[in-house]
C-alpha cells in the first residue's frame, strides 16, 4: 500500500465510522444539542459533509476559496439516508481527486489557507480533512452520552 492508498483507506474508515454514529442517532434527536451555542446533531452531520465538499474545492484551487456556494445551504435536511445519498456524488469526486495524486504530490503541492492561518503541504491538508471529520465523530459520541442515549460501538 502506498501513501495515497493509505490516505484513501483512512478517509473511508473515518466515514464508515461516522456513518455508524450517524445511524445510531434516533431521528427524534437529530435536532438535539447540548446547549444553545452548539450545533445540533443534524447540523454537525451537515457541517461534516459540506466541509468535505469545500475542502475538495480548496484542494483543486490549491487554497481557500474566495467565494463558496454551498450545495447544502438552501437544501433542507430531511432524513439521514437522503443526506448521505445527496452527498455521495461530492464524496466520490473528492475521493477520485485524492486518488489522482502521486506520492510526490503529498510533499510538493502546497495548499494556501493563509486566511485560516496556514499554508500546508497536500499531505498535511489531507490529514487535516480526515481529522476534522474524526473530531466531529467524537463530538457526536459525546452528544449521545450527554443525551443519555446508546452509543454505537465504532471500535470493531
Secondary structure, 3 states (H helix, E strand, C coil): CCHHHHHHHHHHHHHHHHHHHHHCCCHHHCCCCCCCCCCCHHHHHHHHHHHHHHHHHHHHHCECCCCCCCCCCCCCCCCHHHHHHHHHHHHHHHHHHHHHCCCCHHHHCEEEEHHHCEEEEHHHHHHHHHHHHHHHHHHHHHHHHHCCCCCCCCCC
